[in-house]
């Protein structure tokens, strides 16, 4: 299912340009011109909000505060996209809960990169606040801990996130490229060897449960379904 992005701006030409280009990127788009319209939308079906600040009625800061205090919308990431370019405005936007603060005009490629970064992070964290138990393997997402047959085993952050990503996609082959882009990000230079070493370390730490992480020769890895 495509990610759904809510665009909030009172300038129709900006809504049209962003809608067209984000749709081409594979996202579903809904839009609003003011705070009243935002609060009338079913936010449980929204994955990300791109929000202007200078809006009629409620401004973007007020909308952000309202969304972050509503349990139904508090976890939706918000990107401010605005002409207000002072450092004070940026600090305020981030302090009230926005994920990012971008100043108009902005390169579409830069905006797409920021969106992908947020969704990539969500791919790892969206099963947070859970304890996953699989055949004697217990993964506590909140505390970043792993237990094998009731014995806690120390995992590095990247090892934990790699294991968690494989578990989330259990039964599905995860390519090395996908694991790289999700866990390390495109701004970090990591070779195939580094990824293989991390998987080897994960298997070693899983001990008798190492069979849960399968190697698909020449392709990547799969967590046993």
NUSE-969045 format. One line per 5 residues: their letters; for each residue x, y, z of N, C-alpha, C, O. Coordinates in nm, 2 decimals, always signed. Example, Ala and Ser with C-alpha at 12.3 -4.5 7.8 and 13.67 -1.06 7.14 Angstrom:
AS) +1.32,-0.57,+0.78,+1.23,-0.45,+0.78,+1.32,-0.33,+0.78,+1.42,-0.33,+0.85; +1.28,-0.22,+0.71,+1.37,-0.11,+0.71,+1.29,+0.00,+0.79,+1.34,+0.11,+0.80
REM end
This chain:
XXXXX) +0.08,-0.12,+0.00,+0.00,+0.00,+0.00,+0.09,+0.12,+0.00,+0.18,+0.13,+0.08; +0.05,+0.22,-0.08,+0.13,+0.34,-0.09,+0.12,+0.43,+0.03,+0.01,+0.43,+0.10; +0.23,+0.50,+0.07,+0.22,+0.59,+0.18,+0.13,+0.71,+0.14,+0.13,+0.75,+0.02; +0.06,+0.76,+0.24,-0.03,+0.88,+0.21,+0.03,+1.00,+0.27,+0.06,+1.00,+0.39; +0.04,+1.11,+0.20,+0.09,+1.23,+0.24,-0.01,+1.34,+0.24,-0.08,+1.36,+0.14
XXXXX) -0.03,+1.41,+0.35,-0.12,+1.53,+0.35,-0.04,+1.66,+0.33,+0.05,+1.69,+0.40; -0.08,+1.73,+0.22,-0.02,+1.86,+0.19,-0.11,+1.97,+0.25,-0.23,+1.97,+0.22; -0.05,+2.06,+0.32,-0.13,+2.17,+0.38,-0.06,+2.30,+0.34,+0.04,+2.34,+0.39; -0.13,+2.38,+0.25,-0.08,+2.50,+0.20,-0.20,+2.58,+0.14,-0.29,+2.52,+0.08; -0.20,+2.71,+0.16,-0.31,+2.79,+0.10,-0.28,+2.84,-0.04,-0.36,+2.91,-0.10
XXXXX) -0.16,+2.80,-0.10,-0.13,+2.84,-0.23,-0.16,+2.72,-0.32,-0.09,+2.62,-0.32; -0.26,+2.73,-0.41,-0.30,+2.62,-0.49,-0.20,+2.57,-0.59,-0.19,+2.45,-0.61; -0.11,+2.67,-0.64,-0.01,+2.62,-0.73,+0.09,+2.54,-0.67,+0.15,+2.45,-0.73; +0.12,+2.56,-0.54,+0.22,+2.48,-0.47,+0.16,+2.34,-0.44,+0.23,+2.24,-0.46; +0.03,+2.34,-0.40,-0.04,+2.21,-0.39,-0.03,+2.13,-0.51,-0.01,+2.01,-0.51
XXXXX) -0.06,+2.19,-0.63,-0.06,+2.12,-0.76,+0.07,+2.07,-0.79,+0.08,+1.95,-0.84; +0.18,+2.15,-0.78,+0.31,+2.10,-0.82,+0.36,+1.99,-0.73,+0.41,+1.89,-0.78; +0.34,+2.00,-0.60,+0.38,+1.89,-0.50,+0.29,+1.77,-0.53,+0.35,+1.66,-0.52; +0.16,+1.78,-0.55,+0.08,+1.67,-0.57,+0.12,+1.59,-0.69,+0.13,+1.47,-0.69; +0.15,+1.66,-0.80,+0.19,+1.60,-0.92,+0.32,+1.52,-0.91,+0.32,+1.41,-0.95
XXXXX) +0.41,+1.59,-0.85,+0.55,+1.52,-0.84,+0.55,+1.41,-0.73,+0.62,+1.31,-0.75; +0.48,+1.43,-0.62,+0.48,+1.32,-0.52,+0.40,+1.20,-0.57,+0.43,+1.09,-0.53; +0.30,+1.23,-0.65,+0.22,+1.12,-0.71,+0.31,+1.04,-0.80,+0.30,+0.91,-0.80; +0.39,+1.10,-0.88,+0.48,+1.04,-0.97,+0.58,+0.95,-0.89,+0.63,+0.85,-0.94; +0.61,+0.99,-0.76,+0.71,+0.92,-0.68,+0.64,+0.80,-0.61,+0.70,+0.72,-0.55
XXXXX) +0.51,+0.78,-0.63,+0.44,+0.67,-0.58,+0.36,+0.69,-0.45,+0.31,+0.59,-0.39; +0.34,+0.81,-0.41,+0.27,+0.84,-0.29,+0.12,+0.88,-0.32,+0.09,+0.93,-0.43; +0.03,+0.85,-0.23,-0.11,+0.90,-0.24,-0.11,+1.03,-0.17,-0.05,+1.05,-0.06; -0.19,+1.12,-0.23,-0.19,+1.26,-0.18,-0.33,+1.31,-0.14,-0.42,+1.28,-0.22; -0.34,+1.37,-0.03,-0.46,+1.45,+0.01,-0.41,+1.59,+0.04,-0.29,+1.61,+0.08
XXXXX) -0.50,+1.68,+0.04,-0.46,+1.82,+0.06,-0.56,+1.90,+0.14,-0.67,+1.86,+0.15; -0.51,+2.01,+0.20,-0.59,+2.10,+0.28,-0.54,+2.24,+0.26,-0.42,+2.26,+0.24; -0.62,+2.34,+0.27,-0.58,+2.48,+0.26,-0.57,+2.55,+0.39,-0.52,+2.66,+0.39; -0.62,+2.49,+0.50,-0.62,+2.56,+0.63,-0.64,+2.46,+0.74,-0.66,+2.34,+0.72; -0.62,+2.51,+0.86,-0.63,+2.42,+0.98,-0.76,+2.35,+1.00,-0.77,+2.24,+1.04
XXXXX) -0.87,+2.42,+0.97,-1.00,+2.36,+0.98,-1.02,+2.24,+0.89,-1.07,+2.14,+0.94; -0.97,+2.25,+0.77,-0.97,+2.13,+0.68,-0.89,+2.02,+0.73,-0.92,+1.90,+0.72; -0.77,+2.05,+0.79,-0.68,+1.95,+0.84,-0.75,+1.87,+0.94,-0.74,+1.74,+0.94; -0.82,+1.94,+1.04,-0.88,+1.87,+1.15,-1.00,+1.79,+1.11,-1.05,+1.71,+1.19; -1.05,+1.81,+0.99,-1.17,+1.74,+0.94,-1.13,+1.61,+0.86,-1.21,+1.53,+0.83
XXXXX) -1.00,+1.59,+0.84,-0.95,+1.48,+0.76,-0.93,+1.36,+0.85,-0.89,+1.38,+0.97; -0.95,+1.24,+0.80,-0.93,+1.12,+0.88,-0.77,+1.10,+0.88,-0.71,+1.04,+0.79; -0.72,+1.14,+0.99,-0.57,+1.14,+1.01,-0.51,+1.00,+1.04,-0.39,+0.98,+1.03; -0.60,+0.91,+1.07,-0.55,+0.77,+1.09,-0.50,+0.71,+0.96,-0.44,+0.61,+0.97; -0.54,+0.77,+0.85,-0.49,+0.72,+0.72,-0.39,+0.80,+0.66,-0.36,+0.79,+0.54
XXXXX) -0.32,+0.89,+0.74,-0.22,+0.98,+0.69,-0.08,+0.93,+0.75,-0.07,+0.91,+0.87; +0.02,+0.92,+0.66,+0.15,+0.87,+0.70,+0.25,+0.98,+0.72,+0.35,+0.97,+0.79; +0.23,+1.10,+0.66,+0.32,+1.21,+0.67,+0.24,+1.34,+0.64,+0.15,+1.34,+0.55; +0.28,+1.45,+0.70,+0.22,+1.58,+0.67,+0.33,+1.68,+0.63,+0.43,+1.70,+0.70; +0.30,+1.75,+0.52,+0.39,+1.86,+0.48,+0.31,+1.99,+0.50,+0.21,+2.01,+0.44
XXXXX) +0.36,+2.07,+0.59,+0.28,+2.18,+0.65,+0.34,+2.32,+0.63,+0.46,+2.34,+0.67; +0.26,+2.41,+0.57,+0.31,+2.55,+0.56,+0.28,+2.61,+0.70,+0.20,+2.56,+0.78; +0.34,+2.73,+0.72,+0.32,+2.80,+0.85,+0.22,+2.91,+0.83,+0.13,+2.93,+0.91; +0.24,+2.99,+0.73,+0.16,+3.11,+0.71,+0.03,+3.07,+0.64,+0.02,+3.07,+0.52; -0.07,+3.04,+0.72,-0.20,+2.99,+0.68,-0.31,+3.08,+0.73,-0.29,+3.14,+0.84
XXXXX) -0.43,+3.09,+0.67,-0.54,+3.16,+0.72,-0.60,+3.09,+0.85,-0.60,+2.97,+0.85; -0.64,+3.17,+0.94,-0.70,+3.11,+1.07,-0.58,+3.06,+1.15,-0.50,+3.13,+1.19; -0.58,+2.93,+1.18,-0.47,+2.87,+1.25,-0.35,+2.87,+1.17,-0.35,+2.83,+1.05; -0.23,+2.91,+1.23,-0.11,+2.90,+1.15,-0.05,+2.76,+1.17,-0.10,+2.68,+1.24; +0.06,+2.73,+1.09,+0.12,+2.60,+1.09,+0.16,+2.56,+1.23,+0.15,+2.44,+1.27
XXXXX) +0.21,+2.65,+1.31,+0.26,+2.62,+1.44,+0.14,+2.57,+1.53,+0.16,+2.47,+1.60; +0.03,+2.64,+1.52,-0.09,+2.60,+1.60,-0.14,+2.46,+1.55,-0.18,+2.38,+1.64; -0.14,+2.44,+1.42,-0.19,+2.31,+1.37,-0.10,+2.20,+1.42,-0.15,+2.10,+1.46; +0.03,+2.22,+1.41,+0.13,+2.12,+1.46,+0.11,+2.09,+1.61,+0.11,+1.97,+1.65; +0.09,+2.19,+1.69,+0.06,+2.17,+1.83,-0.06,+2.08,+1.85,-0.07,+1.99,+1.94
XXXXX) -0.17,+2.12,+1.78,-0.30,+2.05,+1.79,-0.28,+1.90,+1.75,-0.34,+1.81,+1.81; -0.21,+1.88,+1.64,-0.19,+1.74,+1.59,-0.10,+1.66,+1.69,-0.13,+1.54,+1.72; +0.00,+1.72,+1.75,+0.09,+1.65,+1.84,+0.02,+1.62,+1.98,+0.07,+1.54,+2.05; -0.09,+1.69,+2.01,-0.15,+1.66,+2.14,-0.28,+1.57,+2.12,-0.34,+1.54,+2.22; -0.30,+1.53,+1.99,-0.41,+1.44,+1.96,-0.36,+1.30,+1.95,-0.27,+1.28,+1.86
XXXXX) -0.40,+1.21,+2.03,-0.35,+1.07,+2.03,-0.36,+1.01,+1.89,-0.28,+0.92,+1.86; -0.46,+1.05,+1.81,-0.48,+0.99,+1.68,-0.38,+1.04,+1.58,-0.36,+0.97,+1.47; -0.31,+1.15,+1.61,-0.22,+1.21,+1.51,-0.08,+1.24,+1.56,+0.00,+1.29,+1.49; -0.06,+1.21,+1.69,+0.06,+1.26,+1.76,+0.19,+1.20,+1.70,+0.29,+1.25,+1.71; +0.17,+1.08,+1.64,+0.29,+1.01,+1.59,+0.31,+1.03,+1.44,+0.41,+0.98,+1.38
XXXXX) +0.22,+1.11,+1.37,+0.24,+1.14,+1.23,+0.36,+1.23,+1.21,+0.35,+1.34,+1.27; +0.46,+1.20,+1.14,+0.57,+1.29,+1.12,+0.53,+1.42,+1.04,+0.45,+1.40,+0.95; +0.58,+1.53,+1.08,+0.55,+1.66,+1.01,+0.67,+1.72,+0.96,+0.77,+1.73,+1.03; +0.67,+1.77,+0.83,+0.77,+1.85,+0.77,+0.72,+1.99,+0.75,+0.62,+2.00,+0.67; +0.78,+2.09,+0.81,+0.74,+2.22,+0.78,+0.80,+2.26,+0.65,+0.92,+2.24,+0.63
XXXXX) +0.72,+2.31,+0.55,+0.77,+2.37,+0.42,+0.72,+2.51,+0.41,+0.60,+2.53,+0.39; +0.80,+2.61,+0.43,+0.76,+2.74,+0.46,+0.86,+2.85,+0.40,+0.97,+2.82,+0.38; +0.80,+2.97,+0.39,+0.89,+3.08,+0.35,+0.95,+3.15,+0.47,+1.04,+3.23,+0.45; +0.91,+3.11,+0.59,+0.97,+3.17,+0.71,+1.10,+3.11,+0.73,+1.12,+2.99,+0.76; +1.21,+3.19,+0.72,+1.34,+3.14,+0.71,+1.43,+3.18,+0.83,+1.55,+3.17,+0.82
XXXXX) +1.37,+3.22,+0.94,+1.46,+3.26,+1.05,+1.49,+3.14,+1.14,+1.42,+3.04,+1.14; +1.61,+3.15,+1.20,+1.65,+3.04,+1.29,+1.55,+3.02,+1.40,+1.53,+2.91,+1.44; +1.49,+3.13,+1.45,+1.40,+3.12,+1.56,+1.28,+3.04,+1.52,+1.23,+2.95,+1.60; +1.23,+3.06,+1.40,+1.11,+2.99,+1.35,+1.15,+2.84,+1.34,+1.07,+2.75,+1.37; +1.26,+2.81,+1.29,+1.31,+2.67,+1.27,+1.31,+2.60,+1.40,+1.27,+2.49,+1.42
XXXXX) +1.38,+2.67,+1.50,+1.39,+2.61,+1.63,+1.25,+2.58,+1.69,+1.23,+2.47,+1.75; +1.16,+2.68,+1.68,+1.03,+2.66,+1.73,+0.96,+2.54,+1.67,+0.89,+2.46,+1.73; +0.97,+2.53,+1.53,+0.90,+2.43,+1.46,+0.95,+2.29,+1.51,+0.87,+2.20,+1.52; +1.08,+2.28,+1.53,+1.14,+2.15,+1.57,+1.10,+2.12,+1.72,+1.08,+2.00,+1.75; +1.10,+2.22,+1.80,+1.07,+2.20,+1.94,+0.92,+2.16,+1.97,+0.90,+2.09,+2.06
XXXXX) +0.83,+2.20,+1.88,+0.69,+2.16,+1.90,+0.66,+2.03,+1.83,+0.54,+1.98,+1.84; +0.76,+1.96,+1.77,+0.74,+1.83,+1.73,+0.76,+1.79,+1.59,+0.74,+1.68,+1.55; +0.79,+1.89,+1.50,+0.81,+1.86,+1.36,+0.94,+1.78,+1.34,+1.04,+1.79,+1.42; +0.94,+1.69,+1.24,+1.05,+1.61,+1.21,+1.16,+1.69,+1.13,+1.28,+1.66,+1.15; +1.11,+1.78,+1.05,+1.21,+1.86,+0.97,+1.15,+1.99,+0.94,+1.03,+2.02,+0.95
XXXXX) +1.24,+2.09,+0.89,+1.20,+2.22,+0.87,+1.27,+2.27,+0.74,+1.39,+2.28,+0.74; +1.19,+2.29,+0.63,+1.25,+2.32,+0.50,+1.20,+2.45,+0.46,+1.08,+2.49,+0.48; +1.29,+2.53,+0.39,+1.25,+2.67,+0.35,+1.23,+2.67,+0.20,+1.30,+2.62,+0.12; +1.11,+2.74,+0.16,+1.08,+2.76,+0.02,+1.17,+2.87,-0.04,+1.22,+2.95,+0.04; +1.20,+2.86,-0.16,+1.18,+2.75,-0.25,+1.28,+2.63,-0.23,+1.39,+2.66,-0.18
XXXXX) +1.24,+2.51,-0.25,+1.32,+2.40,-0.22,+1.33,+2.30,-0.34,+1.23,+2.29,-0.41; +1.44,+2.24,-0.36,+1.46,+2.14,-0.46,+1.36,+2.03,-0.43,+1.36,+1.98,-0.32; +1.29,+1.98,-0.53,+1.20,+1.87,-0.52,+1.28,+1.74,-0.48,+1.24,+1.66,-0.40; +1.40,+1.73,-0.53,+1.49,+1.61,-0.50,+1.53,+1.61,-0.35,+1.53,+1.51,-0.29; +1.55,+1.73,-0.30,+1.59,+1.74,-0.16,+1.46,+1.70,-0.07,+1.48,+1.63,+0.03
XXXXX) +1.35,+1.75,-0.11,+1.22,+1.72,-0.04,+1.20,+1.57,-0.04,+1.17,+1.51,+0.06; +1.22,+1.51,-0.16,+1.20,+1.36,-0.17,+1.29,+1.29,-0.08,+1.25,+1.19,-0.02; +1.42,+1.33,-0.08,+1.52,+1.27,+0.01,+1.48,+1.27,+0.15,+1.49,+1.18,+0.23; +1.43,+1.39,+0.20,+1.39,+1.40,+0.34,+1.27,+1.31,+0.37,+1.26,+1.25,+0.48; +1.17,+1.30,+0.28,+1.06,+1.21,+0.29,+1.10,+1.07,+0.30,+1.06,+1.00,+0.39
XXXXX) +1.19,+1.03,+0.21,+1.24,+0.89,+0.21,+1.31,+0.86,+0.34,+1.30,+0.75,+0.39; +1.39,+0.95,+0.39,+1.46,+0.93,+0.52,+1.36,+0.90,+0.63,+1.39,+0.82,+0.71; +1.26,+0.98,+0.64,+1.16,+0.96,+0.74,+1.09,+0.82,+0.73,+1.08,+0.75,+0.83; +1.05,+0.79,+0.61,+0.98,+0.66,+0.59,+1.08,+0.54,+0.61,+1.04,+0.44,+0.66; +1.21,+0.56,+0.57,+1.31,+0.46,+0.60,+1.32,+0.43,+0.75,+1.33,+0.32,+0.79
XXXXX) +1.33,+0.54,+0.82,+1.34,+0.52,+0.97,+1.21,+0.46,+1.02,+1.23,+0.37,+1.12; +1.10,+0.49,+0.97,+0.97,+0.43,+1.02,+0.97,+0.28,+0.99,+0.91,+0.20,+1.06; +1.04,+0.24,+0.88,+1.04,+0.10,+0.84,+1.10,+0.02,+0.95,+1.07,-0.10,+0.97; +1.19,+0.08,+1.02,+1.26,+0.00,+1.13,+1.18,+0.02,+1.26,+1.17,-0.07,+1.35; +1.12,+0.14,+1.28,+1.07,+0.17,+1.42,+0.92,+0.15,+1.43,+0.86,+0.16,+1.54
XXXXX) +0.85,+0.13,+1.32,+0.70,+0.13,+1.32,+0.64,+0.00,+1.40,+0.52,+0.00,+1.42; +0.73,-0.09,+1.44,+0.68,-0.20,+1.53,+0.74,-0.18,+1.67,+0.76,-0.27,+1.74; +0.76,-0.05,+1.70,+0.82,-0.02,+1.83,+0.71,-0.05,+1.94,+0.59,-0.07,+1.91; +0.75,-0.04,+2.07,+0.66,-0.07,+2.18,+0.61,-0.21,+2.18,+0.50,-0.24,+2.22; +0.69,-0.30,+2.12,+0.65,-0.44,+2.12,+0.77,-0.53,+2.17,+0.88,-0.49,+2.17
XXXXX) +0.73,-0.64,+2.22,+0.82,-0.75,+2.25,+0.79,-0.86,+2.16,+0.68,-0.92,+2.17; +0.88,-0.90,+2.07,+0.86,-1.00,+1.97,+0.92,-1.13,+2.02,+1.04,-1.14,+2.06; +0.85,-1.24,+2.02,+0.89,-1.37,+2.07,+0.88,-1.47,+1.95,+0.77,-1.50,+1.90; +0.99,-1.53,+1.91,+0.99,-1.63,+1.80,+1.08,-1.74,+1.83,+1.21,-1.73,+1.84; +1.03,-1.86,+1.86,+1.10,-1.98,+1.88,+1.22,-1.96,+1.98,+1.33,-2.00,+1.95
XXXXX) +1.19,-1.90,+2.10,+1.29,-1.89,+2.20,+1.38,-1.76,+2.18,+1.46,-1.73,+2.27; +1.35,-1.69,+2.07,+1.42,-1.56,+2.05,+1.32,-1.45,+2.09,+1.21,-1.44,+2.04; +1.37,-1.36,+2.19,+1.28,-1.25,+2.23,+1.35,-1.12,+2.21,+1.46,-1.09,+2.25; +1.28,-1.03,+2.13,+1.34,-0.90,+2.09,+1.25,-0.79,+2.15,+1.13,-0.78,+2.12; +1.31,-0.71,+2.24,+1.24,-0.60,+2.30,+1.27,-0.48,+2.23,+1.38,-0.42,+2.23
XXXXX) +1.17,-0.43,+2.15,+1.20,-0.32,+2.06,+1.22,-0.19,+2.14,+1.30,-0.10,+2.10; +1.15,-0.17,+2.25,+1.17,-0.05,+2.33,+1.31,-0.03,+2.38,+1.37,+0.07,+2.38; +1.36,-0.14,+2.44,+1.49,-0.14,+2.51,+1.61,-0.19,+2.43,+1.72,-0.19,+2.48; +1.58,-0.22,+2.30,+1.69,-0.26,+2.21,+1.77,-0.38,+2.27,+1.89,-0.39,+2.27; +1.69,-0.48,+2.33,+1.75,-0.60,+2.39,+1.71,-0.72,+2.32,+1.60,-0.73,+2.26
XXXXX) +1.80,-0.82,+2.32,+1.77,-0.95,+2.25,+1.80,-1.06,+2.35,+1.91,-1.06,+2.42; +1.71,-1.15,+2.37,+1.73,-1.27,+2.46,+1.72,-1.40,+2.38,+1.63,-1.41,+2.29; +1.81,-1.49,+2.40,+1.81,-1.62,+2.34,+1.79,-1.72,+2.45,+1.88,-1.74,+2.53; +1.68,-1.79,+2.45,+1.65,-1.89,+2.55,+1.67,-1.82,+2.69,+1.73,-1.88,+2.78; +1.61,-1.70,+2.71,+1.61,-1.63,+2.83,+1.74,-1.57,+2.87,+1.75,-1.51,+2.98
XXXXX) +1.84,-1.58,+2.79,+1.97,-1.52,+2.82,+1.99,-1.40,+2.73,+1.98,-1.41,+2.61; +2.01,-1.28,+2.79,+2.03,-1.16,+2.72,+2.16,-1.16,+2.64,+2.27,-1.19,+2.70; +2.16,-1.12,+2.52,+2.28,-1.12,+2.43,+2.30,-0.98,+2.38,+2.21,-0.92,+2.33; +2.42,-0.92,+2.40,+2.45,-0.78,+2.36,+2.45,-0.77,+2.21,+2.53,-0.84,+2.14; +2.37,-0.68,+2.16,+2.37,-0.64,+2.01,+2.41,-0.50,+2.00,+2.37,-0.41,+2.08
XXXXX) +2.49,-0.47,+1.89,+2.51,-0.33,+1.86,+2.39,-0.27,+1.80,+2.30,-0.35,+1.76; +2.38,-0.14,+1.79,+2.26,-0.07,+1.73,+2.23,-0.12,+1.59,+2.12,-0.15,+1.56; +2.33,-0.13,+1.50,+2.31,-0.17,+1.37,+2.27,-0.32,+1.36,+2.19,-0.36,+1.27; +2.33,-0.40,+1.44,+2.30,-0.54,+1.44,+2.15,-0.56,+1.48,+2.08,-0.63,+1.42; +2.11,-0.48,+1.59,+1.97,-0.49,+1.64,+1.87,-0.45,+1.53,+1.77,-0.51,+1.50
XXXXX) +1.90,-0.33,+1.46,+1.81,-0.28,+1.36,+1.81,-0.37,+1.24,+1.70,-0.38,+1.18; +1.92,-0.43,+1.21,+1.92,-0.53,+1.09,+1.84,-0.65,+1.13,+1.76,-0.69,+1.04; +1.85,-0.70,+1.25,+1.77,-0.82,+1.29,+1.62,-0.78,+1.29,+1.54,-0.86,+1.24; +1.59,-0.66,+1.34,+1.45,-0.62,+1.35,+1.39,-0.61,+1.21,+1.27,-0.64,+1.19; +1.47,-0.55,+1.12,+1.41,-0.53,+0.99,+1.39,-0.67,+0.92,+1.29,-0.68,+0.85
XXXXX) +1.48,-0.76,+0.94,+1.45,-0.90,+0.88,+1.33,-0.96,+0.95,+1.25,-1.03,+0.88; +1.31,-0.94,+1.08,+1.20,-1.00,+1.14,+1.07,-0.94,+1.09,+0.97,-1.01,+1.07; +1.07,-0.81,+1.07,+0.95,-0.74,+1.02,+0.91,-0.79,+0.89,+0.79,-0.80,+0.85; +1.01,-0.83,+0.81,+0.99,-0.88,+0.67,+1.00,-1.04,+0.67,+1.04,-1.09,+0.56; +0.98,-1.10,+0.78,+1.00,-1.25,+0.78,+0.93,-1.32,+0.67,+0.81,-1.29,+0.63
XXXXX) +1.00,-1.42,+0.61,+0.95,-1.49,+0.50,+0.97,-1.43,+0.37,+0.95,-1.49,+0.26; +1.02,-1.31,+0.37,+1.05,-1.23,+0.25,+1.20,-1.21,+0.23,+1.27,-1.19,+0.33; +1.25,-1.23,+0.11,+1.40,-1.21,+0.09,+1.43,-1.06,+0.09,+1.36,-0.98,+0.02; +1.52,-1.02,+0.17,+1.57,-0.88,+0.18,+1.70,-0.88,+0.12,+1.80,-0.94,+0.16; +1.71,-0.80,+0.01,+1.84,-0.79,-0.06,+1.94,-0.71,+0.02,+1.90,-0.63,+0.11
XXXXX) +2.07,-0.73,-0.01,+2.17,-0.65,+0.06,+2.15,-0.50,+0.04,+2.17,-0.42,+0.13; +2.11,-0.46,-0.08,+2.09,-0.32,-0.12,+1.98,-0.26,-0.03,+1.99,-0.15,+0.01; +1.87,-0.34,-0.01,+1.76,-0.29,+0.07,+1.80,-0.27,+0.21,+1.77,-0.17,+0.28; +1.87,-0.37,+0.27,+1.92,-0.36,+0.40,+2.01,-0.24,+0.42,+2.01,-0.17,+0.52; +2.10,-0.22,+0.32,+2.19,-0.11,+0.33,+2.12,+0.02,+0.33,+2.15,+0.11,+0.41
XXXXX) +2.02,+0.04,+0.23,+1.96,+0.17,+0.22,+1.87,+0.20,+0.35,+1.85,+0.32,+0.38; +1.81,+0.10,+0.41,+1.73,+0.11,+0.52,+1.80,+0.14,+0.65,+1.77,+0.23,+0.73; +1.91,+0.06,+0.67,+1.98,+0.07,+0.80,+2.09,+0.17,+0.80,+2.11,+0.24,+0.90; +2.16,+0.18,+0.69,+2.28,+0.27,+0.69,+2.25,+0.40,+0.62,+2.31,+0.50,+0.65; +2.15,+0.40,+0.53,+2.12,+0.52,+0.46,+2.21,+0.55,+0.34,+2.32,+0.50,+0.34
XXXXX) +2.16,+0.63,+0.25,+2.24,+0.66,+0.13,+2.36,+0.75,+0.15,+2.44,+0.76,+0.06; +2.37,+0.81,+0.27,+2.48,+0.91,+0.29,+2.60,+0.84,+0.35,+2.70,+0.90,+0.37; +2.59,+0.71,+0.38,+2.70,+0.64,+0.44,+2.75,+0.54,+0.34,+2.68,+0.46,+0.28; +2.89,+0.53,+0.32,+2.95,+0.44,+0.23,+2.97,+0.31,+0.31,+3.06,+0.30,+0.39; +2.90,+0.21,+0.27,+2.91,+0.07,+0.34,+2.92,-0.03,+0.23,+2.83,-0.03,+0.14
XXXXX) +3.02,-0.11,+0.23,+3.03,-0.21,+0.13,+2.96,-0.34,+0.16,+2.91,-0.36,+0.28; +2.94,-0.43,+0.07,+2.87,-0.55,+0.09,+2.94,-0.63,+0.20,+2.87,-0.70,+0.27; +3.07,-0.62,+0.21,+3.14,-0.70,+0.31,+3.10,-0.66,+0.45,+3.08,-0.74,+0.54; +3.07,-0.53,+0.47,+3.03,-0.48,+0.60,+2.89,-0.54,+0.64,+2.87,-0.58,+0.75; +2.80,-0.54,+0.55,+2.67,-0.60,+0.57,+2.68,-0.75,+0.60,+2.62,-0.80,+0.70
XXXXX) +2.76,-0.82,+0.53,+2.78,-0.96,+0.55,+2.84,-0.99,+0.69,+2.80,-1.09,+0.76; +2.93,-0.91,+0.73,+2.99,-0.92,+0.86,+2.89,-0.90,+0.97,+2.89,-0.97,+1.07; +2.80,-0.80,+0.95,+2.70,-0.78,+1.05,+2.61,-0.90,+1.06,+2.57,-0.94,+1.17; +2.57,-0.95,+0.95,+2.48,-1.07,+0.95,+2.55,-1.19,+1.02,+2.49,-1.26,+1.10; +2.68,-1.21,+0.99,+2.76,-1.31,+1.06,+2.76,-1.30,+1.21,+2.74,-1.39,+1.28
XXXXX) +2.78,-1.17,+1.25,+2.78,-1.15,+1.40,+2.64,-1.17,+1.46,+2.63,-1.23,+1.57; +2.54,-1.14,+1.39,+2.40,-1.17,+1.44,+2.38,-1.32,+1.45,+2.33,-1.36,+1.56; +2.42,-1.39,+1.35,+2.41,-1.54,+1.36,+2.49,-1.60,+1.48,+2.44,-1.68,+1.55; +2.61,-1.55,+1.50,+2.69,-1.60,+1.61,+2.63,-1.57,+1.74,+2.63,-1.65,+1.83; +2.57,-1.45,+1.75,+2.50,-1.41,+1.88,+2.37,-1.49,+1.90,+2.33,-1.51,+2.02
XXXXX) +2.31,-1.53,+1.79,+2.18,-1.61,+1.81,+2.21,-1.75,+1.85,+2.12,-1.82,+1.89; +2.34,-1.80,+1.83,+2.37,-1.93,+1.87,+2.29,-2.04,+1.80,+2.28,-2.05,+1.68; +2.22,-2.12,+1.88,+2.14,-2.23,+1.83,+2.02,-2.18,+1.75,+1.95,-2.26,+1.67; +1.99,-2.05,+1.76,+1.88,-1.99,+1.68,+1.92,-1.93,+1.55,+1.85,-1.86,+1.49; +2.05,-1.95,+1.52,+2.10,-1.88,+1.40,+2.03,-1.93,+1.27,+2.04,-1.86,+1.17
XXXXX) +1.97,-2.05,+1.28,+1.90,-2.10,+1.16,+1.78,-2.01,+1.12,+1.73,-2.01,+1.01; +1.74,-1.92,+1.21,+1.63,-1.83,+1.18,+1.67,-1.73,+1.07,+1.58,-1.68,+1.00; +1.79,-1.69,+1.06,+1.84,-1.60,+0.96,+1.91,-1.68,+0.84,+2.01,-1.73,+0.86; +1.84,-1.68,+0.73,+1.88,-1.76,+0.62,+1.96,-1.67,+0.52,+1.92,-1.56,+0.50; +2.06,-1.73,+0.45,+2.13,-1.66,+0.34,+2.07,-1.71,+0.21,+2.06,-1.83,+0.19
XXXXX) +2.03,-1.62,+0.13,+1.98,-1.65,-0.01,+2.10,-1.62,-0.10,+2.12,-1.50,-0.13; +2.17,-1.72,-0.14,+2.30,-1.70,-0.21,+2.28,-1.60,-0.33,+2.20,-1.62,-0.42; +2.37,-1.50,-0.33,+2.38,-1.41,-0.44,+2.27,-1.30,-0.44,+2.26,-1.21,-0.53; +2.18,-1.31,-0.34,+2.07,-1.21,-0.33,+2.06,-1.13,-0.20,+2.07,-1.01,-0.20; +2.05,-1.20,-0.09,+2.04,-1.14,+0.04,+2.01,-1.23,+0.15,+2.07,-1.34,+0.16
XXXXX) +1.91,-1.19,+0.24,+1.88,-1.27,+0.36,+1.73,-1.28,+0.38,+1.66,-1.20,+0.32; +1.69,-1.38,+0.46,+1.55,-1.39,+0.49,+1.54,-1.45,+0.63,+1.61,-1.54,+0.67; +1.45,-1.39,+0.71,+1.42,-1.44,+0.84,+1.31,-1.55,+0.82,+1.21,-1.53,+0.76; +1.34,-1.67,+0.88,+1.25,-1.78,+0.86,+1.11,-1.75,+0.90,+1.09,-1.70,+1.01; +1.01,-1.79,+0.82,+0.87,-1.76,+0.85,+0.82,-1.86,+0.95,+0.70,-1.86,+0.98
REM end
